[in-house]
Amino acid sequence: MTDPSVPPPTGKPTSYSRVTLSRIMTAVDVNLYGTVHGGVLMKFVDDVAGAAAARHFGGTAVTAAIDEIVFAEPVRVGDLVHAHAQVNWTGHTSMEVGVRVVAERWDSAEEAPIEVATAYLVFVGVDVSGNPRPVRPVLPETGEDKRRFREAEIRREHRLARRRAIQDHRGSHDSPVDDSPVAS
Ligand SMILES: CC(C)(COP(=O)(O)OP(=O)(O)OC[C@H]1O[C@@H](n2cnc3c(N)ncnc32)[C@H](O)[C@@H]1OP(=O)(O)O)[C@@H](O)C(=O)NCCC(=O)NCCS
């Protein structure tokens, strides 16, 4: 529960939260097929998004949801991979962080980096007890920032609508108690 009498602090421009992490992929990062494991990239994405969220929030921010992650191209051992993140949108206590991952191929370093993954994550700013706290607003600066802000709103509207539709569906069916170990 957040205290509604406490006003959120003044905003920060989108560029304030921008963070890039880079690393070279090694043999311990690969899957059975010899390309970089999706889980390795997911951790990398979560790390850079967490850094952007914490910078914008000015404190601890936890991952509430990974809304979407798309792997566009395989990543190989030796590739120099850069993950770029920024806060696209802020709500009351939550933030959407957009991440773009690009790779420089080790054997064609003169070519432009290629996009290998994109992701959108929701972070929530929390206090020392883990309770949500108001986040300062993000202030989109450029046309691109404004487009990303609006698209983040669309994703949030869809997420909330989907949750409501599933709750309504469950409310309209008398299902027996499901004790299966799969996702609810
Ligand atoms: C994230 C967490 C703090 C939210 O707590 P909560 O009591 O459910 O919070 P609320 O219902 O008040 O929601 C707080 C905000 O989070 C958003 N939120 C909560 N669950 C969400 C979800 N599954 N997807 C997207 N947004 C979500 C809400 O929309 C709300 O946003 P707003 O304030 O901008 O409108 C809590 O669920 C938690 O601690 N989860 C574990 C986090 C964690 O361990 N992450 C991995 C390691 S960092």
The ligand as an ORCA input file, in Angstrom:
! r2SCAN-3c Opt
* xyz 0 1
  C       6.029     -6.536     -7.755
  C       5.367     -6.440     -6.366
  C       6.183     -5.515     -5.479
  C       3.973     -5.830     -6.593
  O       3.357     -5.814     -5.333
  P       1.743     -5.740     -5.217
  O       1.392     -5.674     -3.780
  O       1.141     -6.774     -6.086
  O       1.506     -4.319     -5.817
  P       0.206     -3.648     -6.402
  O      -0.898     -4.610     -6.726
  O      -0.090     -2.482     -5.493
  O       0.755     -3.105     -7.804
  C       1.828     -2.191     -7.823
  C       2.118     -1.828     -9.259
  O       2.662     -2.955     -9.907
  C       1.921     -3.255    -11.064
  N       1.921     -4.715    -11.178
  C       1.726     -5.610    -10.178
  N       1.779     -6.860    -10.685
  C       2.004     -6.735    -12.006
  C       2.142     -7.654    -13.089
  N       2.059     -8.974    -12.916
  N       2.362     -7.175    -14.319
  C       2.459     -5.848    -14.528
  N       2.328     -4.913    -13.555
  C       2.100     -5.362    -12.324
  C       0.532     -2.691    -10.799
  O      -0.162     -2.437    -12.018
  C       0.883     -1.419    -10.049
  O       1.289     -0.430    -10.990
  P       0.914      1.150    -10.766
  O       1.160      1.490     -9.319
  O       1.860      1.876    -11.663
  O      -0.514      1.313    -11.170
  C       5.219     -7.847     -5.689
  O       4.351     -8.638     -6.459
  C       6.563     -8.551     -5.547
  O       7.338     -8.273     -4.639
  N       6.879     -9.505     -6.465
  C       8.150    -10.215     -6.428
  C       9.220     -9.394     -7.163
  C      10.483    -10.198     -7.359
  O      10.918    -10.897     -6.473
  N      11.074    -10.093     -8.573
  C      12.215    -10.873     -8.949
  C      13.491    -10.379     -8.371
  S      13.804     -8.658     -8.596
*
